[in-house]
């Protein structure tokens, strides 16, 4: 029997594959209220995952040494190149905030004082912070995601605009 588009849509609605973040949170909260849900939560968060992470770190020691040597030799590792956006958002906010502490400023156009430059650097840093939060799925709703995306967009626009001014 050949499935029609209507049959596929009906099957998708019945299986409820597409849930919002709010629906998944409600399901998790309801599950945690049951005894088995509490046991599962304790098992996963306090027994299984800590033990798993411990042995995983031991297993990854040779790779970590390789990545360390690659960073020393060429400035980045294979792991960094695999996800450059995540790598940059891990250290760029700290670097931009360090520049706020008494470094120079462009002195061009509207950015003619250190205070104005500090505000712009902070917006750039917040853009990279937002990028990292988006990459790590650290938002609870679609409205929070949209706010993070707006902060990210503003910060990255400023980063592009003032890229040639990021020097001492």
Wavefront OBJ file of the C-alpha trace (Angstrom):
o trace
v 0.000 0.000 0.000
v 1.390 3.366 -1.046
v 1.353 6.149 1.568
v -0.076 9.487 0.597
v 1.078 12.845 1.912
v -2.026 13.029 4.092
v -1.164 9.634 5.642
v 2.380 10.790 6.397
v 1.143 14.040 7.983
v -1.387 12.133 10.062
v 1.280 9.686 11.241
v 3.613 12.541 12.177
v 0.845 14.264 14.177
v -0.012 11.028 15.953
v 3.590 10.289 16.904
v 4.124 13.917 18.024
v 7.736 14.008 16.846
v 7.915 17.795 16.824
v 7.810 19.118 20.390
v 8.763 22.548 21.610
v 11.341 23.114 24.338
v 8.547 23.980 26.742
v 6.811 20.651 26.055
v 10.025 18.687 26.630
v 10.637 20.576 29.911
v 7.097 19.749 31.060
v 7.644 16.078 30.217
v 10.937 16.019 32.165
v 9.357 17.715 35.195
v 6.419 15.303 35.180
v 8.761 12.323 34.868
v 10.922 13.528 37.778
v 7.883 13.610 40.072
v 7.504 9.838 39.825
v 9.607 7.485 41.942
v 11.228 5.862 38.904
v 11.970 9.300 37.472
v 13.733 10.324 40.691
v 15.763 7.118 40.730
v 16.698 7.634 37.070
v 17.753 11.243 37.762
v 19.965 10.240 40.708
v 21.462 7.339 38.760
v 22.285 9.471 35.700
v 23.526 12.636 37.411
v 25.307 11.308 40.485
v 26.504 7.808 39.591
v 26.627 6.947 35.888
v 27.803 10.212 34.288
v 30.516 11.076 36.861
v 32.016 7.596 36.522
v 31.690 7.680 32.736
v 33.342 11.115 32.514
v 36.209 10.028 34.779
v 37.106 7.034 32.620
v 36.473 9.012 29.431
v 39.057 11.609 30.519
v 41.598 8.874 31.183
v 40.885 7.324 27.779
v 41.367 10.708 26.074
v 44.782 11.529 27.578
v 46.726 10.538 24.410
v 44.448 12.725 22.264
v 44.785 15.654 24.671
v 48.588 15.388 24.445
v 48.358 15.339 20.638
v 46.109 18.438 20.626
v 48.441 20.225 23.045
v 51.420 19.602 20.751
v 49.441 20.684 17.672
v 48.496 23.986 19.374
v 52.135 24.589 20.219
v 53.324 23.807 16.691
v 50.692 25.432 14.483
v 48.550 27.538 16.859
v 45.411 25.371 16.705
v 44.556 21.701 17.002
v 42.411 19.367 14.950
v 39.753 19.657 17.675
v 39.773 23.463 17.374
v 39.435 23.320 13.589
v 36.528 20.884 13.858
v 34.381 23.591 15.470
v 36.044 26.964 14.983
v 32.938 28.884 16.080
v 32.915 27.120 19.446
v 36.688 27.478 19.834
v 36.605 31.226 19.154
v 33.641 31.780 21.453
v 35.513 29.969 24.232
v 38.359 32.503 24.478
v 37.353 35.596 22.496
v 35.102 37.176 25.189
v 37.934 37.049 27.718
v 40.375 38.546 25.210
v 37.980 41.373 24.334
v 37.324 42.126 28.003
v 41.080 42.206 28.622
v 41.380 44.887 25.932
v 38.937 47.059 27.937
v 41.450 47.325 30.780
v 43.428 50.344 29.649
v 44.360 49.398 26.125
v 44.142 51.928 23.308
v 41.066 52.830 21.287
v 40.524 53.579 17.585
v 39.927 57.333 17.960
v 37.929 57.426 14.742
v 34.366 58.665 14.225
v 32.088 57.895 17.141
v 34.727 55.817 18.929
v 36.835 58.732 20.086
v 37.084 57.888 23.815
v 38.154 54.893 25.820
v 34.705 54.629 27.442
v 32.920 54.350 24.094
v 35.453 51.756 22.946
v 34.886 49.777 26.175
v 31.134 49.696 25.511
v 31.721 48.392 21.981
v 34.206 45.765 23.203
v 31.700 44.590 25.832
v 28.971 44.253 23.175
v 31.366 42.182 21.072
v 32.197 39.979 24.069
v 28.509 39.522 24.855
v 27.959 38.507 21.217
v 30.549 35.748 21.550
v 29.078 34.721 24.927
v 25.651 34.464 23.293
v 27.156 32.405 20.476
v 28.569 29.954 22.993
v 25.256 29.722 24.870
v 23.471 29.000 21.585
v 26.063 26.352 20.705
v 25.655 24.695 24.105
v 21.833 24.940 23.944
v 21.754 27.025 27.147
v 18.355 28.546 26.583
v 14.960 27.503 27.846
v 12.544 28.877 25.276
v 12.369 30.117 21.731
v 12.014 33.702 22.979
v 15.246 33.355 24.959
v 16.902 31.886 21.855
v 15.765 34.868 19.776
v 17.191 37.288 22.364
v 20.507 35.440 22.316
v 20.543 35.519 18.516
v 19.923 39.285 18.554
v 22.811 39.837 21.001
v 25.013 37.543 18.913
v 24.146 39.382 15.693
v 24.883 42.808 17.199
v 28.184 41.657 18.708
v 29.401 39.974 15.541
v 28.431 42.992 13.392
v 30.559 45.178 15.652
v 33.368 42.608 15.534
v 33.355 42.754 11.725
v 33.115 46.549 11.682
v 36.005 47.092 14.115
v 38.082 44.036 13.224
v 41.019 46.132 11.985
v 40.977 48.114 15.248
v 41.529 45.127 17.538
v 45.150 45.912 18.300
v 47.086 47.682 21.004
l 1 2 3 4 5 6 7 8 9 10 11 12 13 14 15 16 17 18 19 20 21 22 23 24 25 26 27 28 29 30 31 32 33 34 35 36 37 38 39 40 41 42 43 44 45 46 47 48 49 50 51 52 53 54 55 56 57 58 59 60 61 62 63 64 65 66 67 68 69 70 71 72 73 74 75 76 77 78 79 80 81 82 83 84 85 86 87 88 89 90 91 92 93 94 95 96 97 98 99 100 101 102 103 104 105 106 107 108 109 110 111 112 113 114 115 116 117 118 119 120 121 122 123 124 125 126 127 128 129 130 131 132 133 134 135 136 137 138 139 140 141 142 143 144 145 146 147 148 149 150 151 152 153 154 155 156 157 158 159 160 161 162 163 164 165 166 167 168
